[in-house]
Amino acid sequence: MKHLSLRQIVSLFGPFLGLLFVVIIFSIKPEVREVFLTGGNFKIIFTQTVIVAIGALGMTLIIVSGGIDLSVGSVVALTSVVGARLLALPEPWGTTGVIAVTILAGALVGAINGTLIAALRMMPFIVTLGMMGVARGAAKWLGQNQTVNYDEKAPVNTIMAMDEPYQFLPLPTGVWVAIGLALVVAVLLRQTVFGRHVFAIGSNESTARLCGIRVRGRKILIYTLAGALFGVAGLMQLSRLTQGDPTVAAGLELDIIAAVVIGGASLSGGTGSILGSMIGALIMAVLRNGSNQMGWPTYMQEIIIGIVIVLAVALDKFRQHKPA
């Protein structure tokens, strides 16, 4: 029987062991454990995971293909303001129209990123860094530098609403949307020709091109799909805040990238999984929730998240290192 190496064990079970470790750490103190290990608190954790988890779905597609997207936080803010603007009109749009346009706005930004990266062969880091500023500025312009309020009874607000907050069930609709999208993207990535092309491009773009894969078209499609998922995350942000805030989701891209890397994806491209990314997103939510339960100040939480991001990149390097 073939024995698994340490690197293989880390790749296969690392995210699950990391989640277990974080949960145990926050369960040591009895007074914290009584609150932390409750159905109501886990409902909060699952709800807090939704935005990062849906963003991580799109980021997984991008990172597996060998790219990166630093604009996701700004896109989430922009799409949430777009949705709020439609709901704040004198004659508000219907729920279906708001959802569709919000998602399409994210897809449009993704298509622009993908076109600049693929057609003009520009670096993803530079393109999406620039788009980070453009999307954030557009969100502030659209919101006129203030939050956009609308009717509190809008059906969109029920997506992330928590009924019976002290019990685990029922979970908000947004949680089930995230789970459903995760299953769809997992099948897309692992069971379709498109998914095989994503891995091939991330493993070796030149070889993928020689094999007949239309790399430019695939890249544009990857960023467009990811942008649509970022639009869904923006919709969830809108429902959670019940208003459009152009300043929201600053730094969200770091949480999302860290979640994907913690979940086993390589920043070099070619490897990654949806399940791993979802576990990574859950780890980030547990860290923030547990820190609040421990009473740690905000600056301490930011330090911890920063350390986790550095450790995630170090873990990626460890997984990719080939012994001499």
N, C-alpha and C positions, 0 to 999 in steps of 0.2 A: 504493500500500500504506500502510495506516495505521500510524504510528509509535507505539510504546508510550511513555507518559509515565513519568517516574521513579517516581511513586507506583504505577503499574500493574506496573512491573518489580519493585518492592519487594514488592508484594502476591503476585505470581505466584512469584517465585524467591527471595524473602527468606529463608524457612526453610532452603532447600537451600544457599544461599550462606553462611548463618550456620553451618550444620553443617560445611560444608567449611572455613570459616575457623577454627573451633574445633579441628578435627582437625589442620589445618596448624600452628596455634600450638603444640600439644602434640607435634608431630613434628619441631620444629626442632632440639632437642638430641639428638645421636646416641645418648647413653646412655639417654635416655627413649624415643626412637623404637624402639629394639630391643625394648622391653617393651610399649610402647603399641600398636604396629602388629603385633600377633600375633593369631592366631585365638583363643587362650585368653583374651586380654584383651577381645576383642570379644564373646566369649561372656559374660564378666562384665558388660560394658556392656549387652548386650541383656537379661540377667537383671535387672540393676538398673533397667532402663527399665520393666519390666512393670507395677509398681504405679502409677507416675506415669502411664503410658500408659493403663491401664484407667480410672484416675480421670479422666484428661483426656477420655475418651470421654463420660462423663456430664457433665463440666463444659462440654464443647463444646455439648451440647444446651441446657444452661441458659444459657450466655452468648449463644449465637445467638438465643435467645428473649428476650434483654434482661434476664436475671436474673444472679444470682451465688450461690455457695454457699460459705460460709466454714467449714462444719461438716465438710467431707470428711475431714480428718485425724482428727478425733474419731470419725467414723463408721467409718473403717477400723480404728481401735483397738477400738471397741466390738464390731464384727462379728468381729474376730479373737478377742476374748475369748469371745464367744458360742460360736464354733466350738470353742475350746479347752475350754470348760466341758462341752460335749456329749461331747467325747472323753475327758474326765477323770472322767466318771460311773463308778460301780462297774460298771455294765453299759453300756459306751460305745455311742453311736449308730453306725450304719453310715455309710460314706463318703457315700452318696447323701443320707441324711438330714442329715448335717452340712453338706454343700454347700448343700442346699436351704434350711435354716433360716438359715444365715449370710447368704445372698443375700436372703432374705425379710426379715431383720432390717434390712438396709440399705434395702430397698424401703419398709419401714414408716416409717423415719425420713424418707425422701424424701417419702412421702405426707403425713406430718405437716407438713413444711416447705411442700409445695405447697399444702396446704389452708389453712394460715395465710396464705400469700402471696396465693393466688387468691381464696378465699372471703371472707376478712376484709380483703383489699386492704392488707396490711401490706408494708413495705419488705423485699425479699429480704435486704439487708445486715443489717438488725436481727434478722429472724427467724433467719437462719442463724448469726449471731453468738451469739444466745442458745442455739441448738441446739448450737453448738460446746461450750459449757459443760455443757449437759445431757447430751450424749452422752459427753463425757469423764468426767463424774461417774458416769454409769451404768456405764461401763467399769470404773472403779475400784471401785465398789460390787460389781459382778458378780465382779470378780477379787479382792475383799477386799484391795485396795491392794497386791497382789503379783502376780507372774507366775503364770500357770496352766499347770502342766506336765501332760503326758499321755504315753502310750506312744510312744517314739521310732519304733517300727515301724509307726505308723499310716499307711495308704496316702495320706492327705492330704499327708504330708511329701514325697512323691515328686514333687509337682506342680512345685516349684521346685528340686528337686535337680539338681546339675550332674554328669553322668557325663563321664569323660575331660576334666577341667578344662583341660588344656593344648591341646585341639583345639577348633575352632569348632563342629564337629558331633560328636555330636547336641546340639541345643539343648534346654533344659528344656521340659517340657510347657507350663509357664506362658507361655513366649514364643509358642508356637503358639496358645494360648488368646487371648492379647492380639491377635495378628494376625487370628484368626478373628472376634473380636468387633468389631475395627476395620472389617472388610469388611461385617459385618452392619449396624453402625450407619451406615456410609457409605451403604449402599443405602437404609436407612431414612430418612436425612436428605435424600438427593438424588433418590430414585426413587419416593417415596410421597406421598400426600396429606398424611399426618401431617407429613412433613418440610417440605413447602411451607407448612404452617400454622406450623411453628416459625419459619421465616424471616419469614413475614408478621407474626407477633406481635412479633418482635424489631425489625422495620423500623418498624412503626407499629401499636401495639396498638389504638388507636381505629379506624383504618381496617380492621384485621382483624376487629374486632367488627361494624362496619357491613357487611362482606362476608359475614356469616353464620357466621363461625368462632366456635365456643364456646370463648372464650378461657379462662374459668375451668377448664373440664374439661381443656383441653389443657395448661394450666400444671400442674395436679395430676399429669397423666400424665407430663409432662416430668420433674418432680422425682422422681416414683416410679421411672421408668426409670433416671434418674441415680443414685438411691439404691441400686437393685439393682446397678448397675455398681460403685458404691462398696463394696457388699457383696462383689462378686467380688474387688476390690482387697484387701479385708480378708482374704479367703480366701488370697490370694497372700501377704499379709504373715504370716499364720499358718503357711503352709507354709515360708516363707523362714526364720522364726525358730524353727520347730518348738516354739513355745509361745505362749500368749496373754499379751501385755504391754499393760496398760491405759495405759501412759505413752508408747507408741510412736506414730510418725507425727505428732509435734508439729511444726507448720510445714509439713506436707505440702501443705496447701491452697495455699501460696504457690508451690511448685514446679509444682503442677498448673495454677493460673491463669496463671502465667508461660508454661508450655508451650503453653497454648491461645492466648494472645495473641501469642507469638512465631510460632505457626503461622498467623497471619493473621486470627484472630477479633477482632472489635471489642467492647470493653466496653460500647459503646452498643447492641449487639445488631444482628441483621440480616445479619451476615456471619461466615463461618468455614467450615472444612473439616476433616474427619477426618484426611486425609493431612497437612495442615499441623500439626495438633495432635500427631500421632505423631512428626513430625520435631522439633517443639518439645520433646517429652518426651525424645527421643534426645539433643538438644542438652544438656538439663539433666543427663542421665546422663553424657555425655562430659565435661562440665565438672567434675563431681565426681570421676570416675575419673581424668581427666588431672591434676587438682590433687593427687590422692593420688600419682600417678606422679612428679610434680614434687617431692614431698616438702613441699608447702606445708602449714602448720599449719591446724588446723580453723577458727580465727578468720579466716584469710585466705580460706578457701573460703566462709565465710558472707558475708564482705564482697563477694566476687565474685558470688555468687548474688544478693545484695541489689542490686548494680549492674545485673545482668542484668534483674531484675524492673523496676527503674526505666526502663531502656532499652526494655524491652518495652512499657511503657505509653506512653513517648515515641514509639515506633514506631507504636503504635495511633493516637495523635493526629496523626502525620504522614500516615498513610494516610487518615484521615478528613477532614483539612483540605481545604477547597475554596478554590481560588484565587479572588480577587476579580475 
